[in-house]
């Protein structure tokens, strides 16, 4: 009589396998575990520092010891609203941010359109690399390079000298040129992505219906690309609004960033209160963009 071999049960999985099975059966816990670290870092570092900043805006400084007194007051907000200098600086900064955004849109649209609709695949890839290449360089290197070019002996005045012209580079106009150059890639790439998504059939249908190029642009292309333009403008507008390095190197006038940077060591609550201005401006800008339904097609 032959004996029948008894099959041994499969070995039970280790702790790692049991943990993997647990996460597989509980997808919500898996997602929460995956996002716990980055969300925790965002809440603690970003929102935590922002909350501290907002709290500091409502504190005051002791006039004798120059120490921050943690007593709730609206004096800093009132000072920002009532002092003409702060209002003038805020308006100058907002105007600069708007002009930089408009200049970047005007420069980015033809370049992005050529990249997305006209250029060959090889040329398109080279242009994308060319647009991204300035982002690989250090911000300070680019700012100091522009400071050298805008000086009285710089490349710009050297090129204008045969024409009998002279350009004062250390001015708001020079700063506008620097900002336009610095943030141009942040406008080109979103518009390029938006133009690339437009089906060619829409443009052909517009031409078949008798629409001219300009009418096709305003009635077909621009409404589709408008969310991409808004996305790029958020970058250019907000980056210009809060920058303090380029204004300190190029312009002789004060901007929001330079005022906050110079005030932080002597009157931290006032600097914190003034930092609320770009936050309010950006939030208002986003609300207007949302009202215009700019985020529905993103």
C-alpha positions as CSV (number, residue, x, y, z in Angstrom):
1,X,0.0,0.0,0.0
2,X,1.5,3.3,-1.1
3,X,1.3,6.4,1.1
4,X,0.0,9.6,-0.4
5,X,2.3,12.6,0.0
6,X,0.8,15.4,2.1
7,X,1.2,18.8,0.6
8,X,2.5,21.4,3.0
9,X,0.5,24.7,3.2
10,X,2.2,27.7,1.4
11,X,4.4,29.7,3.6
12,X,2.7,32.8,5.1
13,X,3.9,36.1,3.9
14,X,6.3,38.3,5.9
15,X,5.4,41.7,7.5
16,X,6.1,43.5,4.2
17,X,3.7,41.3,2.3
18,X,1.0,41.7,5.0
19,X,1.4,45.4,5.0
20,X,1.2,45.5,1.2
21,X,-2.0,43.5,1.3
22,X,-3.4,45.8,3.9
23,X,-2.8,48.9,1.8
24,X,-4.2,47.1,-1.3
25,X,-7.4,46.4,0.5
26,X,-7.7,49.9,2.0
27,X,-7.0,52.4,-0.9
28,X,-7.9,55.4,1.2
29,X,-5.4,54.6,3.9
30,X,-2.8,54.0,1.1
31,X,-3.5,57.4,-0.4
32,X,-3.4,59.1,3.0
33,X,0.0,57.4,3.8
34,X,1.4,58.4,0.5
35,X,0.4,62.1,0.9
36,X,1.1,62.4,4.6
37,X,4.7,63.5,4.4
38,X,4.4,66.1,1.5
39,X,1.1,67.5,2.9
40,X,2.5,67.7,6.4
41,X,5.6,69.5,5.1
42,X,3.4,71.9,3.1
43,X,1.1,72.6,6.1
44,X,4.0,73.1,8.6
45,X,6.6,74.9,6.6
46,X,4.5,76.9,4.1
47,X,1.2,77.6,5.8
48,X,2.8,77.7,9.2
49,X,5.2,80.4,8.2
50,X,2.4,82.2,6.4
51,X,0.2,82.2,9.6
52,X,3.2,83.5,11.6
53,X,3.6,86.2,9.1
54,X,0.0,87.2,9.3
55,X,0.1,87.2,13.1
56,X,3.3,89.4,13.0
57,X,1.4,92.0,10.9
58,X,-0.8,92.7,13.9
59,X,1.9,93.1,16.4
60,X,3.9,96.2,17.3
61,X,7.4,97.4,18.1
62,X,8.4,98.9,21.4
63,X,9.7,102.4,20.7
64,X,12.3,102.2,23.4
65,X,13.7,98.7,23.1
66,X,12.9,98.1,19.4
67,X,11.6,94.7,20.4
68,X,8.5,93.1,18.9
69,X,5.5,93.3,21.3
70,X,3.0,90.6,20.8
71,X,-0.1,92.7,21.4
72,X,-2.9,92.8,18.8
73,X,-3.2,96.1,17.0
74,X,-4.3,97.5,13.6
75,X,-1.7,100.3,13.7
76,X,0.5,98.7,11.0
77,X,-2.4,98.2,8.6
78,X,-3.6,101.7,9.3
79,X,-0.1,103.1,8.7
80,X,0.2,101.2,5.3
81,X,-3.2,102.5,4.2
82,X,-2.7,106.1,5.3
83,X,0.9,106.8,4.4
84,X,1.2,108.1,0.8
85,X,4.7,106.6,0.3
86,X,3.5,103.0,0.9
87,X,0.6,103.6,-1.5
88,X,2.8,105.0,-4.2
89,X,5.3,102.1,-3.9
90,X,2.4,99.6,-4.1
91,X,1.0,101.2,-7.2
92,X,4.4,101.4,-8.9
93,X,5.0,97.7,-8.2
94,X,1.5,96.7,-9.5
95,X,2.0,98.8,-12.6
96,X,5.4,97.2,-13.2
97,X,4.0,93.7,-12.8
98,X,1.2,94.5,-15.3
99,X,3.6,96.0,-17.9
100,X,5.9,93.0,-17.6
101,X,3.0,90.6,-18.1
102,X,1.7,92.5,-21.2
103,X,5.2,92.6,-22.7
104,X,5.8,88.8,-22.1
105,X,2.4,88.0,-23.6
106,X,3.3,90.1,-26.7
107,X,6.7,88.4,-27.0
108,X,5.5,84.9,-26.1
109,X,2.5,84.6,-28.5
110,X,4.4,84.7,-31.9
111,X,7.2,82.5,-30.6
112,X,4.9,80.0,-29.0
113,X,2.7,79.9,-32.2
114,X,5.7,79.3,-34.4
115,X,6.8,76.5,-32.1
116,X,3.4,74.8,-31.9
117,X,2.0,75.3,-35.4
118,X,4.8,76.1,-37.9
119,X,8.1,74.7,-36.8
120,X,9.2,71.2,-37.7
121,X,9.6,68.6,-34.9
122,X,13.4,69.1,-34.8
123,X,13.2,72.9,-34.8
124,X,10.4,72.7,-32.1
125,X,12.6,70.7,-29.8
126,X,15.5,73.1,-30.3
127,X,13.3,76.1,-29.5
128,X,11.9,74.4,-26.4
129,X,15.5,73.8,-25.2
130,X,16.4,77.4,-26.0
131,X,13.4,78.7,-24.0
132,X,14.3,76.5,-21.1
133,X,18.0,77.2,-21.1
134,X,17.9,80.6,-19.3
135,X,16.1,78.8,-16.4
136,X,19.2,76.6,-15.9
137,X,21.4,79.7,-15.1
138,X,21.4,81.2,-11.6
139,X,19.0,84.1,-11.0
140,X,21.8,86.2,-9.6
141,X,24.1,85.6,-12.6
142,X,21.4,86.8,-14.9
143,X,20.6,89.8,-12.8
144,X,24.2,90.9,-12.5
145,X,24.7,90.3,-16.3
146,X,21.8,92.6,-17.0
147,X,23.2,95.2,-14.6
148,X,26.5,95.1,-16.5
149,X,24.7,95.5,-19.9
150,X,22.6,98.4,-18.6
151,X,25.5,100.3,-17.2
152,X,26.8,103.4,-18.9
153,X,29.7,101.4,-20.5
154,X,27.5,98.4,-21.1
155,X,26.5,96.6,-24.3
156,X,23.3,98.5,-24.8
157,X,24.9,102.0,-24.7
158,X,27.7,100.6,-26.8
159,X,25.2,99.7,-29.5
160,X,23.3,103.0,-29.2
161,X,26.5,105.1,-29.3
162,X,26.9,105.2,-33.1
163,X,23.3,106.5,-33.3
164,X,24.0,109.3,-30.9
165,X,21.6,107.8,-28.3
166,X,22.1,107.1,-24.7
167,X,20.0,104.8,-22.4
168,X,19.8,105.2,-18.7
169,X,19.7,101.5,-17.8
170,X,19.4,102.0,-14.0
171,X,15.8,103.1,-14.2
172,X,12.3,101.7,-14.2
173,X,12.6,101.1,-17.9
174,X,15.7,99.1,-17.4
175,X,14.1,97.1,-14.7
176,X,11.1,96.4,-17.0
177,X,13.5,95.0,-19.6
178,X,15.1,92.8,-16.9
179,X,11.8,91.4,-15.6
180,X,10.5,90.8,-19.1
181,X,13.6,88.7,-19.9
182,X,13.6,86.9,-16.6
183,X,10.0,85.7,-16.7
184,X,9.5,85.2,-20.5
185,X,9.9,81.4,-20.3
186,X,7.1,81.2,-17.8
187,X,4.8,82.7,-20.4
188,X,6.1,80.9,-23.5
189,X,5.7,77.4,-22.2
190,X,2.0,77.6,-21.1
191,X,1.0,79.4,-24.3
192,X,2.9,76.8,-26.3
193,X,1.1,74.0,-24.5
194,X,-2.2,75.7,-25.1
195,X,-1.6,76.3,-28.8
196,X,-0.4,72.7,-29.3
197,X,-3.7,71.4,-28.1
198,X,-5.7,73.2,-30.7
199,X,-6.9,70.8,-33.4
200,X,-6.0,71.8,-36.9
201,X,-9.6,71.1,-38.0
202,X,-10.8,74.1,-36.0
203,X,-8.5,76.4,-37.9
204,X,-9.4,74.8,-41.2
205,X,-13.1,75.1,-40.4
206,X,-12.7,78.8,-39.6
207,X,-11.0,79.4,-42.9
208,X,-13.6,77.4,-44.8
209,X,-16.3,79.6,-43.3
210,X,-14.6,82.7,-44.7
211,X,-12.9,84.0,-41.5
212,X,-9.7,86.0,-42.0
213,X,-6.6,85.3,-40.0
214,X,-7.2,88.1,-37.5
215,X,-10.8,87.0,-36.9
216,X,-9.8,83.4,-36.5
217,X,-7.2,84.5,-33.9
218,X,-9.7,86.4,-31.8
219,X,-12.7,84.1,-32.2
220,X,-11.1,80.6,-32.2
221,X,-7.4,80.7,-31.0
222,X,-7.6,83.3,-28.2
223,X,-10.6,81.8,-26.4
224,X,-9.0,78.3,-26.4
225,X,-5.6,79.6,-25.3
226,X,-6.9,82.1,-22.8
227,X,-6.5,79.8,-19.8
228,X,-2.9,79.2,-20.8
229,X,-2.3,83.0,-21.0
230,X,-3.8,83.4,-17.5
231,X,-1.6,80.6,-16.2
232,X,1.5,82.3,-17.6
233,X,0.4,85.7,-16.4
234,X,0.0,84.4,-12.8
235,X,3.7,83.5,-12.9
236,X,4.9,86.7,-14.5
237,X,2.7,89.0,-12.4
238,X,3.3,87.3,-9.0
239,X,7.1,86.9,-9.5
240,X,7.4,90.6,-10.5
241,X,5.2,91.7,-7.6
242,X,7.4,90.0,-4.9
243,X,10.9,90.4,-6.4
244,X,13.4,92.5,-4.5
245,X,16.8,91.5,-5.9
246,X,16.5,92.9,-9.4
247,X,14.9,96.2,-8.2
248,X,17.8,96.6,-5.7
249,X,20.4,96.0,-8.4
250,X,18.8,97.9,-11.3
251,X,16.3,100.6,-10.3
252,X,16.8,103.6,-8.0
253,X,13.1,103.6,-7.1
254,X,11.5,101.6,-4.3
255,X,9.2,98.6,-4.9
256,X,7.2,96.4,-2.5
257,X,10.0,93.8,-2.2
258,X,12.7,96.3,-1.5
259,X,10.6,98.1,1.1
260,X,9.9,94.8,2.9
261,X,13.5,93.7,2.7
262,X,14.8,97.1,4.1
263,X,12.1,97.4,6.8
264,X,12.3,93.8,8.2
265,X,15.3,94.5,10.4
266,X,14.0,97.7,12.1
267,X,10.2,97.2,12.0
268,X,9.3,93.6,11.4
269,X,5.5,94.0,12.0
270,X,5.4,96.9,9.5
271,X,7.2,94.7,6.9
272,X,4.8,91.8,7.6
273,X,1.8,94.1,7.2
274,X,3.2,95.5,3.9
275,X,3.7,91.9,2.7
276,X,-0.1,91.5,2.9
277,X,-0.4,93.9,-0.1
278,X,1.0,91.5,-2.8
279,X,-1.1,88.7,-1.2
280,X,-4.3,90.7,-1.5
281,X,-3.4,91.7,-5.1
282,X,-2.7,88.2,-6.2
283,X,-5.9,86.8,-4.5
284,X,-7.8,89.6,-6.2
285,X,-6.2,88.7,-9.5
286,X,-7.1,85.0,-9.1
287,X,-10.7,85.9,-8.3
288,X,-11.0,88.1,-11.4
289,X,-9.5,85.3,-13.5
290,X,-11.9,82.8,-12.0
291,X,-14.8,85.2,-12.7
292,X,-13.7,85.3,-16.3
293,X,-13.8,81.4,-16.3
294,X,-10.1,81.2,-17.0
295,X,-9.6,78.0,-15.0
296,X,-12.4,75.9,-16.5
297,X,-10.4,74.6,-19.4
298,X,-7.1,74.0,-17.6
